[in-house]
Amino acid sequence: MRIEKLGFTPAQVSAHVGDTIEWVNADFIAHTATARNGAWDVMIPANAKRSVVLKADGTVDYYCKLHPNMTGSVSVAK
Amino acid sequence: MMFVRISGALAALLLASGIACAQGAKPTDPQIAHIAYTAGQLDIEAAQQALQKSKNKEVRDFATNMETDHKAVNDKALALVKKLNVKPEDNDTSKAMTKQAAEKRAELAKLSGAAFDKAYIDNEVAYHKAVNGALEKTLIPSASNGELKDLLTTGLKIFQGHEQHAEHVAADLK
């Protein structure tokens, strides 16, 4: 998924346990994708991509620690 | 321009609302570019002081990001004014902000430890609030050039993020 102009796009995604979610940062500044439940905390440099494997099911709300006005969520099914 | 000594945050807010009044009419693109660049540069200098003085990881991480983000935005701003052949123009607002920031740095220089951390972060919340208010109400609406307006709008989103980040850190410092 994309990070552009301080937004996670799409804001809500669905996946399955074992899937990999990848963020492509199209902004010229770094962002993080930080799960509010502590499950993952990914730093994505400017113009770079990073990914994480979704190991648990459930809905994970996440945000950018540096710009907390950026929020998203992932619904992970078994 | 009359400069009255009031508390930092209040002065900053008055500054934000005073931009339009200070210029008489709305600011021009060269003035807007100068104000936006100066606002970023001043936050970089504040961050550098924090990195010299603070031993708190959250505060240091915040300050590091202030330096990185504002440098990135200012680099974009410099590239844009060069491309548009706009020469940033110094003005009363930039001068007042610069003076106020120097006074705040002198105040913070006398503090250390938790007192410094709290004062630095509290000022960052107030400063970003004031700058964001000025961007939203005056600088972005007054900008004539579309690319400048776009960059300022992206900048505003970034700086709103900074404001929230600063608020998170402030809450943790309590």
gemmi code that builds the backbone of each chain (N, CA, C; Angstrom):
import gemmi

chains = {
    "A": [
        ("MET", (0.814, -1.173, 0.000), (0.000, 0.000, 0.000), (0.868, 1.251, 0.000)),
        ("ARG", (0.230, 2.373, -0.258), (0.957, 3.603, -0.511), (0.885, 4.583, 0.655)),
        ("ILE", (1.991, 5.311, 0.835), (1.950, 6.439, 1.759), (2.221, 7.666, 0.899)),
        ("GLU", (1.250, 8.569, 0.864), (1.407, 9.745, 0.024), (0.747, 10.957, 0.671)),
        ("LYS", (1.444, 12.086, 0.660), (0.949, 13.329, 1.253), (0.348, 13.072, 2.642)),
        ("LEU", (1.124, 12.407, 3.460), (0.747, 12.155, 4.848), (-0.531, 11.313, 4.972)),
        ("GLY", (-0.709, 10.331, 4.071), (-1.875, 9.467, 4.212), (-1.509, 8.036, 3.900)),
        ("PHE", (-2.089, 7.096, 4.643), (-1.948, 5.676, 4.316), (-3.085, 5.356, 3.351)),
        ("THR", (-2.749, 4.865, 2.154), (-3.776, 4.606, 1.149), (-3.696, 3.176, 0.656)),
        ("PRO", (-4.752, 2.366, 0.762), (-6.029, 2.732, 1.378), (-5.944, 2.740, 2.911)),
        ("ALA", (-6.821, 3.502, 3.540), (-6.753, 3.667, 4.997), (-7.083, 2.348, 5.701)),
        ("GLN", (-7.971, 1.543, 5.048), (-8.328, 0.255, 5.667), (-8.052, -0.847, 4.671)),
        ("VAL", (-7.374, -1.894, 5.098), (-7.121, -3.050, 4.232), (-7.480, -4.339, 4.958)),
        ("SER", (-7.707, -5.384, 4.149), (-7.983, -6.698, 4.711), (-6.894, -7.659, 4.270)),
        ("ALA", (-6.591, -8.622, 5.126), (-5.553, -9.595, 4.788), (-5.808, -10.877, 5.563)),
        ("HIS", (-4.922, -11.852, 5.359), (-5.003, -13.108, 6.106), (-3.724, -13.317, 6.885)),
        ("VAL", (-3.809, -14.112, 7.945), (-2.620, -14.436, 8.741), (-1.572, -15.026, 7.805)),
        ("GLY", (-0.355, -14.578, 7.912), (0.724, -15.053, 7.058), (0.982, -14.149, 5.868)),
        ("ASP", (0.028, -13.241, 5.577), (0.233, -12.283, 4.475), (1.310, -11.286, 4.851)),
        ("THR", (1.915, -10.721, 3.814), (2.883, -9.637, 4.021), (2.235, -8.337, 3.587)),
        ("ILE", (2.339, -7.311, 4.425), (1.835, -5.993, 4.039), (3.043, -5.109, 3.777)),
        ("GLU", (3.008, -4.429, 2.627), (4.145, -3.579, 2.247), (3.689, -2.136, 2.101)),
        ("TRP", (4.446, -1.235, 2.714), (4.167, 0.196, 2.570), (5.197, 0.813, 1.630)),
        ("VAL", (4.722, 1.532, 0.635), (5.597, 2.247, -0.278), (5.475, 3.732, 0.060)),
        ("ASN", (6.553, 4.309, 0.551), (6.512, 5.705, 0.997), (6.862, 6.635, -0.147)),
        ("ALA", (5.840, 7.311, -0.685), (6.054, 8.246, -1.790), (6.308, 9.661, -1.294)),
        ("ASP", (6.334, 9.864, 0.027), (6.599, 11.188, 0.578), (8.104, 11.433, 0.650)),
        ("PHE", (8.497, 12.702, 0.796), (9.915, 13.030, 0.870), (10.423, 13.051, 2.317)),
        ("ILE", (9.559, 12.603, 3.249), (9.979, 12.461, 4.643), (9.668, 11.043, 5.124)),
        ("ALA", (10.363, 10.620, 6.184), (10.172, 9.271, 6.716), (8.879, 9.177, 7.524)),
        ("HIS", (8.312, 7.995, 7.567), (7.117, 7.731, 8.380), (7.312, 6.414, 9.110)),
        ("THR", (6.454, 6.137, 10.095), (6.421, 4.809, 10.689), (5.016, 4.249, 10.509)),
        ("ALA", (4.916, 2.924, 10.559), (3.615, 2.253, 10.652), (3.707, 1.519, 11.975)),
        ("THR", (3.035, 2.051, 12.975), (3.166, 1.537, 14.336), (1.822, 1.020, 14.818)),
        ("ALA", (1.759, -0.280, 15.085), (0.509, -0.877, 15.556), (0.223, -0.403, 16.974)),
        ("ARG", (-0.995, 0.017, 17.213), (-1.340, 0.514, 18.550), (-1.292, -0.597, 19.604)),
        ("ASN", (-1.462, -1.857, 19.154), (-1.424, -2.969, 20.113), (-0.001, -3.513, 20.299)),
        ("GLY", (0.975, -2.836, 19.694), (2.367, -3.244, 19.877), (2.825, -4.374, 18.975)),
        ("ALA", (1.945, -4.849, 18.076), (2.291, -6.017, 17.259), (3.470, -5.745, 16.322)),
        ("TRP", (3.514, -4.552, 15.726), (4.633, -4.213, 14.839), (4.866, -2.711, 14.824)),
        ("ASP", (6.102, -2.348, 14.472), (6.520, -0.953, 14.465), (7.565, -0.829, 13.354)),
        ("VAL", (7.136, -0.343, 12.213), (7.991, -0.332, 11.018), (8.387, 1.090, 10.660)),
        ("MET", (9.685, 1.309, 10.449), (10.150, 2.636, 10.019), (10.317, 2.592, 8.502)),
        ("ILE", (9.686, 3.522, 7.800), (9.748, 3.538, 6.335), (10.404, 4.846, 5.890)),
        ("PRO", (11.665, 4.784, 5.462), (12.343, 6.018, 5.044), (11.653, 6.652, 3.837)),
        ("ALA", (11.996, 7.911, 3.554), (11.437, 8.604, 2.402), (11.777, 7.833, 1.134)),
        ("ASN", (10.812, 7.766, 0.223), (11.014, 7.113, -1.082), (11.542, 5.691, -0.951)),
        ("ALA", (11.065, 4.964, 0.051), (11.504, 3.579, 0.256), (10.280, 2.724, 0.531)),
        ("LYS", (10.474, 1.395, 0.555), (9.385, 0.513, 0.945), (9.847, -0.469, 2.007)),
        ("ARG", (8.919, -0.779, 2.911), (9.187, -1.736, 3.977), (7.949, -2.604, 4.143)),
        ("SER", (8.171, -3.794, 4.700), (7.022, -4.681, 4.864), (7.075, -5.416, 6.192)),
        ("VAL", (5.937, -6.012, 6.540), (5.858, -6.794, 7.773), (4.935, -7.986, 7.517)),
        ("VAL", (5.227, -9.119, 8.159), (4.378, -10.308, 8.023), (3.321, -10.255, 9.116)),
        ("LEU", (2.066, -10.463, 8.723), (0.959, -10.406, 9.686), (0.801, -11.777, 10.337)),
        ("LYS", (1.167, -11.854, 11.617), (1.213, -13.157, 12.273), (-0.031, -13.496, 13.082)),
        ("ALA", (-0.809, -12.475, 13.442), (-1.985, -12.707, 14.296), (-3.246, -12.211, 13.603)),
        ("ASP", (-4.386, -12.825, 13.939), (-5.638, -12.358, 13.345), (-6.228, -11.265, 14.230)),
        ("GLY", (-7.203, -10.537, 13.665), (-7.835, -9.439, 14.401), (-7.618, -8.136, 13.658)),
        ("THR", (-8.222, -7.082, 14.152), (-8.057, -5.771, 13.522), (-6.974, -4.998, 14.244)),
        ("VAL", (-6.016, -4.539, 13.474), (-4.924, -3.761, 14.050), (-5.021, -2.320, 13.570)),
        ("ASP", (-5.238, -1.418, 14.509), (-5.182, 0.010, 14.185), (-3.729, 0.442, 14.284)),
        ("TYR", (-3.301, 1.272, 13.325), (-1.919, 1.735, 13.404), (-1.834, 3.209, 13.046)),
        ("TYR", (-0.675, 3.794, 13.309), (-0.480, 5.220, 13.042), (1.001, 5.472, 12.799)),
        ("CYS", (1.312, 6.691, 12.404), (2.709, 7.089, 12.242), (3.120, 7.803, 13.536)),
        ("LYS", (4.181, 7.300, 14.196), (4.625, 7.907, 15.467), (5.104, 9.356, 15.274)),
        ("LEU", (5.645, 9.620, 14.095), (6.201, 10.949, 13.838), (5.107, 11.951, 13.464)),
        ("HIS", (4.077, 11.464, 12.828), (2.951, 12.301, 12.389), (1.678, 11.561, 12.754)),
        ("PRO", (1.296, 11.643, 14.046), (0.167, 10.840, 14.529), (-1.174, 11.162, 13.877)),
        ("ASN", (-1.200, 12.215, 13.040), (-2.433, 12.495, 12.288), (-2.624, 11.488, 11.153)),
        ("MET", (-1.631, 10.615, 10.924), (-1.738, 9.558, 9.901), (-2.182, 8.273, 10.563)),
        ("THR", (-3.352, 7.768, 10.142), (-3.856, 6.534, 10.757), (-4.351, 5.559, 9.700)),
        ("GLY", (-4.338, 4.283, 10.051), (-4.858, 3.249, 9.159), (-5.243, 2.032, 9.971)),
        ("SER", (-5.830, 1.042, 9.311), (-6.092, -0.207, 10.019), (-6.044, -1.391, 9.065)),
        ("VAL", (-5.677, -2.518, 9.635), (-5.585, -3.775, 8.886), (-6.489, -4.795, 9.568)),
        ("SER", (-7.410, -5.395, 8.814), (-8.255, -6.461, 9.365), (-7.669, -7.782, 8.902)),
        ("VAL", (-7.165, -8.541, 9.844), (-6.504, -9.802, 9.493), (-7.422, -10.969, 9.826)),
        ("ALA", (-7.761, -11.748, 8.799), (-8.589, -12.941, 9.014), (-7.681, -14.162, 9.143)),
        ("LYS", (-8.193, -15.211, 9.779), (-7.375, -16.422, 10.008), (-6.913, -17.016, 8.702)),
    ],
    "B": [
        ("MET", (6.610, 47.913, 13.841), (5.611, 47.044, 14.468), (5.840, 47.026, 15.969)),
        ("MET", (4.787, 47.270, 16.740), (4.925, 47.311, 18.191), (5.167, 45.907, 18.728)),
        ("PHE", (6.117, 45.756, 19.622), (6.413, 44.415, 20.130), (6.258, 44.418, 21.635)),
        ("VAL", (5.178, 43.805, 22.104), (4.881, 43.804, 23.543), (5.373, 42.509, 24.170)),
        ("ARG", (5.941, 42.562, 25.344), (6.465, 41.363, 26.005), (5.327, 40.615, 26.702)),
        ("ILE", (4.976, 39.470, 26.185), (3.915, 38.653, 26.781), (4.471, 37.225, 26.872)),
        ("SER", (3.725, 36.298, 27.432), (4.224, 34.929, 27.525), (4.415, 34.338, 26.134)),
        ("GLY", (5.385, 33.472, 26.018), (5.803, 32.915, 24.723), (4.679, 32.415, 23.843)),
        ("ALA", (3.832, 31.548, 24.416), (2.788, 30.920, 23.606), (1.781, 31.950, 23.120)),
        ("LEU", (1.395, 32.849, 23.993), (0.428, 33.883, 23.635), (1.002, 34.790, 22.559)),
        ("ALA", (2.264, 35.147, 22.742), (2.928, 36.007, 21.745), (2.945, 35.318, 20.399)),
        ("ALA", (3.213, 34.004, 20.437), (3.258, 33.253, 19.186), (1.905, 33.272, 18.486)),
        ("LEU", (0.849, 33.114, 19.256), (-0.500, 33.107, 18.674), (-0.863, 34.480, 18.122)),
        ("LEU", (-0.477, 35.526, 18.836), (-0.746, 36.886, 18.356), (0.023, 37.140, 17.068)),
        ("LEU", (1.231, 36.596, 17.035), (2.070, 36.731, 15.848), (1.357, 36.152, 14.642)),
        ("ALA", (0.800, 34.949, 14.866), (0.125, 34.251, 13.774), (-1.015, 35.091, 13.225)),
        ("SER", (-1.808, 35.672, 14.134), (-2.955, 36.454, 13.666), (-2.505, 37.815, 13.151)),
        ("GLY", (-1.311, 38.224, 13.572), (-0.849, 39.561, 13.201), (-0.187, 39.635, 11.843)),
        ("ILE", (0.053, 38.468, 11.216), (0.779, 38.478, 9.941), (0.077, 39.365, 8.925)),
        ("ALA", (-1.219, 39.190, 8.776), (-1.955, 39.973, 7.779), (-1.893, 41.457, 8.126)),
        ("CYS", (-2.084, 41.778, 9.429), (-2.100, 43.178, 9.853), (-0.735, 43.821, 9.645)),
        ("ALA", (0.322, 43.086, 10.005), (1.673, 43.646, 9.931), (1.998, 44.108, 8.527)),
        ("GLN", (1.568, 43.349, 7.530), (1.914, 43.701, 6.150), (0.956, 44.742, 5.585)),
        ("GLY", (-0.166, 44.980, 6.260), (-1.145, 45.924, 5.711), (-2.085, 45.181, 4.794)),
        ("ALA", (-1.564, 44.669, 3.705), (-2.362, 43.854, 2.797), (-1.877, 42.411, 2.963)),
        ("LYS", (-2.342, 41.479, 2.144), (-1.912, 40.093, 2.337), (-0.456, 39.949, 1.907)),
        ("PRO", (0.272, 38.985, 2.526), (1.686, 38.816, 2.176), (1.849, 38.324, 0.735)),
        ("THR", (2.962, 38.714, 0.117), (3.254, 38.292, -1.257), (3.953, 36.939, -1.236)),
        ("ASP", (4.049, 36.292, -2.391), (4.704, 34.984, -2.470), (6.153, 35.033, -1.964)),
        ("PRO", (6.946, 36.046, -2.347), (8.315, 36.108, -1.799), (8.346, 36.227, -0.276)),
        ("GLN", (7.388, 36.944, 0.289), (7.320, 37.080, 1.748), (6.860, 35.774, 2.384)),
        ("ILE", (5.873, 35.134, 1.764), (5.353, 33.861, 2.271), (6.466, 32.816, 2.282)),
        ("ALA", (7.224, 32.750, 1.188), (8.324, 31.787, 1.098), (9.333, 32.038, 2.220)),
        ("HIS", (9.632, 33.323, 2.466), (10.601, 33.678, 3.508), (10.093, 33.292, 4.888)),
        ("ILE", (8.801, 33.550, 5.148), (8.211, 33.229, 6.455), (8.228, 31.721, 6.684)),
        ("ALA", (7.792, 30.961, 5.682), (7.731, 29.505, 5.827), (9.121, 28.917, 6.047)),
        ("TYR", (10.094, 29.397, 5.267), (11.462, 28.906, 5.397), (12.027, 29.246, 6.771)),
        ("THR", (11.785, 30.476, 7.215), (12.275, 30.929, 8.521), (11.660, 30.103, 9.644)),
        ("ALA", (10.360, 29.841, 9.556), (9.685, 29.051, 10.596), (10.355, 27.688, 10.744)),
        ("GLY", (10.668, 27.071, 9.606), (11.320, 25.763, 9.620), (12.734, 25.856, 10.187)),
        ("GLN", (13.475, 26.854, 9.726), (14.853, 27.036, 10.166), (14.931, 27.245, 11.676)),
        ("LEU", (13.997, 28.028, 12.217), (13.985, 28.293, 13.659), (13.709, 27.017, 14.450)),
        ("ASP", (12.857, 26.137, 13.897), (12.559, 24.888, 14.603), (13.760, 23.946, 14.570)),
        ("ILE", (14.535, 24.022, 13.467), (15.768, 23.241, 13.376), (16.739, 23.694, 14.462)),
        ("GLU", (16.859, 25.009, 14.634), (17.776, 25.532, 15.650), (17.328, 25.134, 17.050)),
        ("ALA", (16.018, 25.148, 17.285), (15.491, 24.725, 18.593), (15.816, 23.253, 18.828)),
        ("ALA", (15.684, 22.458, 17.772), (15.960, 21.024, 17.886), (17.434, 20.781, 18.189)),
        ("GLN", (18.294, 21.567, 17.559), (19.734, 21.405, 17.782), (20.103, 21.703, 19.230)),
        ("GLN", (19.451, 22.702, 19.821), (19.682, 22.996, 21.229), (19.220, 21.810, 22.084)),
        ("ALA", (18.055, 21.246, 21.737), (17.521, 20.107, 22.499), (18.459, 18.902, 22.402)),
        ("LEU", (19.047, 18.698, 21.214), (19.947, 17.552, 21.053), (21.240, 17.747, 21.826)),
        ("GLN", (21.608, 19.019, 22.042), (22.795, 19.299, 22.867), (22.506, 19.059, 24.340)),
        ("LYS", (21.258, 19.382, 24.773), (20.978, 19.432, 26.207), (20.188, 18.241, 26.763)),
        ("SER", (19.305, 17.659, 25.955), (18.396, 16.671, 26.529), (18.995, 15.274, 26.570)),
        ("LYS", (18.661, 14.534, 27.645), (19.108, 13.149, 27.742), (17.903, 12.196, 27.661)),
        ("ASN", (16.729, 12.760, 27.424), (15.497, 11.962, 27.369), (15.301, 11.414, 25.959)),
        ("LYS", (15.161, 10.097, 25.821), (15.104, 9.469, 24.489), (13.939, 9.985, 23.639)),
        ("GLU", (12.765, 10.104, 24.264), (11.593, 10.578, 23.510), (11.795, 11.995, 22.997)),
        ("VAL", (12.352, 12.839, 23.864), (12.599, 14.233, 23.487), (13.643, 14.280, 22.371)),
        ("ARG", (14.703, 13.489, 22.500), (15.761, 13.453, 21.491), (15.220, 12.924, 20.163)),
        ("ASP", (14.404, 11.877, 20.215), (13.816, 11.341, 18.982), (12.950, 12.396, 18.306)),
        ("PHE", (12.158, 13.107, 19.110), (11.320, 14.179, 18.569), (12.191, 15.260, 17.920)),
        ("ALA", (13.218, 15.703, 18.644), (14.094, 16.769, 18.134), (14.793, 16.329, 16.844)),
        ("THR", (15.245, 15.087, 16.805), (15.895, 14.552, 15.599), (14.937, 14.628, 14.417)),
        ("ASN", (13.692, 14.251, 14.661), (12.716, 14.300, 13.576), (12.394, 15.728, 13.164)),
        ("MET", (12.408, 16.674, 14.114), (12.183, 18.080, 13.759), (13.269, 18.536, 12.790)),
        ("GLU", (14.510, 18.175, 13.118), (15.630, 18.580, 12.277), (15.489, 17.972, 10.881)),
        ("THR", (15.229, 16.679, 10.839), (15.141, 15.966, 9.561), (13.976, 16.464, 8.712)),
        ("ASP", (12.787, 16.520, 9.305), (11.593, 16.913, 8.553), (11.690, 18.357, 8.052)),
        ("HIS", (12.096, 19.288, 8.936), (12.130, 20.688, 8.529), (13.213, 20.933, 7.488)),
        ("LYS", (14.330, 20.201, 7.577), (15.369, 20.325, 6.543), (14.814, 19.832, 5.207)),
        ("ALA", (14.075, 18.723, 5.240), (13.505, 18.166, 4.014), (12.515, 19.148, 3.379)),
        ("VAL", (11.646, 19.743, 4.185), (10.671, 20.697, 3.657), (11.377, 21.945, 3.144)),
        ("ASN", (12.359, 22.435, 3.894), (13.077, 23.636, 3.460), (13.870, 23.388, 2.182)),
        ("ASP", (14.429, 22.173, 2.036), (15.126, 21.848, 0.780), (14.159, 21.915, -0.393)),
        ("LYS", (12.954, 21.380, -0.191), (11.920, 21.433, -1.231), (11.558, 22.891, -1.541)),
        ("ALA", (11.451, 23.696, -0.484), (11.080, 25.108, -0.647), (12.154, 25.848, -1.443)),
        ("LEU", (13.427, 25.582, -1.122), (14.532, 26.230, -1.836), (14.516, 25.842, -3.313)),
        ("ALA", (14.312, 24.553, -3.573), (14.275, 24.078, -4.961), (13.126, 24.747, -5.713)),
        ("LEU", (11.999, 24.901, -5.031), (10.827, 25.490, -5.690), (11.035, 26.971, -5.994)),
        ("VAL", (11.550, 27.749, -5.027), (11.721, 29.183, -5.294), (12.765, 29.403, -6.375)),
        ("LYS", (13.758, 28.499, -6.430), (14.772, 28.596, -7.485), (14.111, 28.360, -8.848)),
        ("LYS", (13.298, 27.295, -8.902), (12.613, 26.939, -10.148), (11.666, 28.056, -10.596)),
        ("LEU", (10.970, 28.669, -9.625), (9.991, 29.714, -9.952), (10.643, 31.078, -10.113)),
        ("ASN", (11.946, 31.146, -9.840), (12.665, 32.414, -9.892), (12.054, 33.438, -8.931)),
        ("VAL", (11.711, 32.962, -7.741), (11.167, 33.828, -6.688), (12.272, 34.062, -5.669)),
        ("LYS", (12.487, 35.302, -5.295), (13.511, 35.591, -4.287), (12.813, 35.833, -2.943)),
        ("PRO", (13.021, 34.929, -1.966), (12.369, 35.121, -0.670), (12.698, 36.510, -0.112)),
        ("GLU", (11.681, 37.186, 0.407), (11.840, 38.557, 0.859), (11.675, 38.661, 2.366)),
        ("ASP", (12.697, 39.188, 3.021), (12.621, 39.379, 4.465), (11.499, 40.359, 4.794)),
        ("ASN", (10.929, 40.213, 6.000), (9.751, 41.017, 6.332), (9.604, 41.072, 7.850)),
        ("ASP", (8.687, 41.903, 8.322), (8.508, 42.101, 9.765), (8.172, 40.813, 10.500)),
        ("THR", (7.363, 39.951, 9.871), (6.962, 38.709, 10.533), (8.154, 37.794, 10.738)),
        ("SER", (8.968, 37.615, 9.695), (10.157, 36.767, 9.826), (11.080, 37.329, 10.900)),
        ("LYS", (11.223, 38.649, 10.910), (12.114, 39.290, 11.889), (11.606, 39.065, 13.310)),
        ("ALA", (10.296, 39.216, 13.501), (9.712, 39.045, 14.833), (9.855, 37.604, 15.303)),
        ("MET", (9.603, 36.642, 14.391), (9.734, 35.220, 14.738), (11.172, 34.906, 15.141)),
        ("THR", (12.118, 35.458, 14.391), (13.530, 35.183, 14.642), (13.940, 35.732, 16.006)),
        ("LYS", (13.474, 36.941, 16.315), (13.797, 37.575, 17.597), (13.213, 36.759, 18.739)),
        ("GLN", (11.948, 36.366, 18.584), (11.248, 35.603, 19.618), (11.920, 34.253, 19.861)),
        ("ALA", (12.363, 33.602, 18.770), (13.004, 32.300, 18.899), (14.334, 32.422, 19.639)),
        ("ALA", (15.070, 33.494, 19.365), (16.346, 33.718, 20.037), (16.122, 33.919, 21.530)),
        ("GLU", (15.066, 34.653, 21.862), (14.739, 34.884, 23.281), (14.370, 33.578, 23.963)),
        ("LYS", (13.594, 32.736, 23.261), (13.186, 31.452, 23.835), (14.409, 30.557, 24.043)),
        ("ARG", (15.322, 30.546, 23.055), (16.527, 29.716, 23.191), (17.361, 30.166, 24.390)),
        ("ALA", (17.432, 31.483, 24.614), (18.198, 32.021, 25.751), (17.562, 31.574, 27.060)),
        ("GLU", (16.241, 31.586, 27.096), (15.480, 31.131, 28.263), (15.759, 29.655, 28.522)),
        ("LEU", (15.697, 28.838, 27.462), (15.892, 27.393, 27.583), (17.334, 27.052, 27.948)),
        ("ALA", (18.259, 27.893, 27.530), (19.680, 27.648, 27.803), (19.950, 27.593, 29.305)),
        ("LYS", (19.102, 28.286, 30.089), (19.305, 28.335, 31.543), (18.773, 27.080, 32.238)),
        ("LEU", (18.013, 26.245, 31.501), (17.388, 25.074, 32.112), (18.166, 23.812, 31.783)),
        ("SER", (17.904, 22.762, 32.586), (18.516, 21.463, 32.280), (17.599, 20.352, 32.781)),
        ("GLY", (17.912, 19.127, 32.380), (17.161, 17.959, 32.838), (15.697, 18.031, 32.474)),
        ("ALA", (14.858, 17.570, 33.416), (13.415, 17.493, 33.170), (12.807, 18.875, 32.918)),
        ("ALA", (13.341, 19.889, 33.578), (12.821, 21.252, 33.380), (13.035, 21.709, 31.950)),
        ("PHE", (14.219, 21.424, 31.401), (14.484, 21.780, 30.003), (13.533, 21.024, 29.088)),
        ("ASP", (13.463, 19.686, 29.297), (12.638, 18.839, 28.439), (11.208, 19.353, 28.351)),
        ("LYS", (10.624, 19.637, 29.518), (9.233, 20.103, 29.560), (9.090, 21.449, 28.848)),
        ("ALA", (10.017, 22.371, 29.132), (9.931, 23.700, 28.532), (10.102, 23.633, 27.016)),
        ("TYR", (11.049, 22.804, 26.564), (11.277, 22.653, 25.117), (10.035, 22.109, 24.432)),
        ("ILE", (9.503, 21.005, 24.948), (8.347, 20.361, 24.322), (7.107, 21.254, 24.396)),
        ("ASP", (6.870, 21.885, 25.537), (5.711, 22.786, 25.657), (5.803, 23.896, 24.611)),
        ("ASN", (7.008, 24.432, 24.426), (7.181, 25.477, 23.419), (6.968, 24.934, 22.008)),
        ("GLU", (7.395, 23.693, 21.767), (7.199, 23.097, 20.447), (5.711, 22.941, 20.130)),
        ("VAL", (4.920, 22.574, 21.140), (3.465, 22.461, 20.939), (2.913, 23.835, 20.563)),
        ("ALA", (3.255, 24.838, 21.363), (2.745, 26.196, 21.129), (3.224, 26.745, 19.794)),
        ("TYR", (4.489, 26.536, 19.496), (5.080, 27.052, 18.253), (4.403, 26.440, 17.034)),
        ("HIS", (4.254, 25.100, 17.048), (3.613, 24.459, 15.907), (2.157, 24.885, 15.767)),
        ("LYS", (1.473, 25.060, 16.902), (0.081, 25.540, 16.851), (0.028, 26.901, 16.152)),
        ("ALA", (0.935, 27.795, 16.550), (0.939, 29.154, 16.000), (1.279, 29.142, 14.510)),
        ("VAL", (2.313, 28.409, 14.148), (2.725, 28.356, 12.737), (1.625, 27.711, 11.888)),
        ("ASN", (1.033, 26.641, 12.411), (-0.030, 25.964, 11.656), (-1.231, 26.876, 11.457)),
        ("GLY", (-1.555, 27.641, 12.498), (-2.654, 28.601, 12.379), (-2.360, 29.632, 11.302)),
        ("ALA", (-1.126, 30.133, 11.276), (-0.730, 31.122, 10.268), (-0.771, 30.524, 8.867)),
        ("LEU", (-0.317, 29.282, 8.742), (-0.335, 28.612, 7.436), (-1.764, 28.487, 6.922)),
        ("GLU", (-2.621, 28.011, 7.830), (-4.002, 27.734, 7.447), (-4.785, 29.008, 7.121)),
        ("LYS", (-4.631, 30.016, 7.976), (-5.483, 31.203, 7.859), (-4.914, 32.267, 6.924)),
        ("THR", (-3.587, 32.336, 6.834), (-2.999, 33.442, 6.079), (-2.108, 32.996, 4.927)),
        ("LEU", (-1.075, 32.199, 5.231), (-0.065, 31.917, 4.208), (-0.614, 31.118, 3.031)),
        ("ILE", (-1.336, 30.029, 3.316), (-1.852, 29.208, 2.206), (-2.915, 29.964, 1.394)),
        ("PRO", (-3.908, 30.583, 2.058), (-4.900, 31.328, 1.273), (-4.290, 32.481, 0.465)),
        ("SER", (-3.216, 33.090, 0.994), (-2.625, 34.252, 0.306), (-1.683, 33.867, -0.824)),
        ("ALA", (-1.214, 32.613, -0.844), (-0.230, 32.223, -1.861), (-0.852, 32.268, -3.251)),
        ("SER", (-0.154, 32.941, -4.175), (-0.662, 33.048, -5.550), (-0.264, 31.849, -6.378)),
        ("ASN", (1.010, 31.449, -6.280), (1.502, 30.355, -7.107), (0.994, 29.001, -6.609)),
        ("GLY", (0.472, 28.197, -7.556), (-0.131, 26.906, -7.202), (0.837, 25.916, -6.589)),
        ("GLU", (2.075, 25.877, -7.102), (3.054, 24.925, -6.567), (3.469, 25.309, -5.148)),
        ("LEU", (3.561, 26.617, -4.909), (3.905, 27.091, -3.568), (2.781, 26.716, -2.606)),
        ("LYS", (1.545, 26.944, -3.052), (0.365, 26.598, -2.245), (0.383, 25.110, -1.895)),
        ("ASP", (0.694, 24.257, -2.896), (0.739, 22.804, -2.692), (1.773, 22.414, -1.653)),
        ("LEU", (2.966, 23.001, -1.783), (4.046, 22.670, -0.853), (3.675, 23.117, 0.565)),
        ("LEU", (3.079, 24.298, 0.684), (2.663, 24.806, 1.994), (1.595, 23.903, 2.600)),
        ("THR", (0.700, 23.387, 1.738), (-0.383, 22.506, 2.204), (0.175, 21.187, 2.715)),
        ("THR", (1.151, 20.621, 1.992), (1.815, 19.401, 2.457), (2.561, 19.710, 3.751)),
        ("GLY", (3.242, 20.845, 3.764), (3.966, 21.275, 4.965), (3.040, 21.347, 6.165)),
        ("LEU", (1.858, 21.906, 5.958), (0.888, 22.028, 7.053), (0.538, 20.653, 7.624)),
        ("LYS", (0.314, 19.669, 6.758), (-0.018, 18.314, 7.241), (1.135, 17.745, 8.069)),
        ("ILE", (2.357, 17.969, 7.582), (3.536, 17.492, 8.305), (3.610, 18.159, 9.673)),
        ("PHE", (3.415, 19.479, 9.674), (3.569, 20.221, 10.927), (2.419, 19.953, 11.891)),
        ("GLN", (1.243, 19.616, 11.371), (0.146, 19.190, 12.247), (0.533, 17.876, 12.914)),
        ("GLY", (1.231, 17.018, 12.148), (1.752, 15.786, 12.715), (2.752, 16.084, 13.822)),
        ("HIS", (3.622, 17.070, 13.580), (4.607, 17.458, 14.593), (3.926, 17.915, 15.876)),
        ("GLU", (2.849, 18.707, 15.695), (2.106, 19.229, 16.847), (1.588, 18.064, 17.678)),
        ("GLN", (1.028, 17.049, 16.995), (0.482, 15.894, 17.715), (1.591, 15.073, 18.359)),
        ("HIS", (2.687, 14.901, 17.642), (3.827, 14.170, 18.180), (4.308, 14.876, 19.450)),
        ("ALA", (4.425, 16.199, 19.393), (4.875, 16.986, 20.556), (3.902, 16.806, 21.720)),
        ("GLU", (2.608, 16.784, 21.418), (1.598, 16.601, 22.482), (1.742, 15.231, 23.133)),
        ("HIS", (2.036, 14.198, 22.322), (2.245, 12.854, 22.865), (3.429, 12.862, 23.827)),
        ("VAL", (4.527, 13.491, 23.385), (5.727, 13.535, 24.222), (5.451, 14.323, 25.511)),
        ("ALA", (4.737, 15.436, 25.379), (4.386, 16.266, 26.550), (3.611, 15.447, 27.575)),
        ("ALA", (2.667, 14.632, 27.077), (1.852, 13.804, 27.979), (2.733, 12.783, 28.698)),
        ("ASP", (3.719, 12.227, 27.988), (4.605, 11.238, 28.588), (5.566, 11.854, 29.600)),
        ("LEU", (5.841, 13.150, 29.433), (6.777, 13.805, 30.340), (6.142, 14.154, 31.688)),
        ("LYS", (4.811, 14.105, 31.730), (4.130, 14.511, 32.973), (4.458, 13.571, 34.110)),
    ],
}
model = gemmi.Model(1)
for chain_id, residues in chains.items():
    chain = gemmi.Chain(chain_id)
    for i, (resn, *xyz) in enumerate(residues, 1):
        res = gemmi.Residue()
        res.name, res.seqid = resn, gemmi.SeqId(i, " ")
        for name, pos in zip(("N", "CA", "C"), xyz):
            atom = gemmi.Atom()
            atom.name, atom.element = name, gemmi.Element(name[0])
            atom.pos, atom.b_iso = gemmi.Position(*pos), 0.0
            res.add_atom(atom)
        chain.add_residue(res)
    model.add_chain(chain)
structure = gemmi.Structure()
structure.add_model(model)
structure.setup_entities()
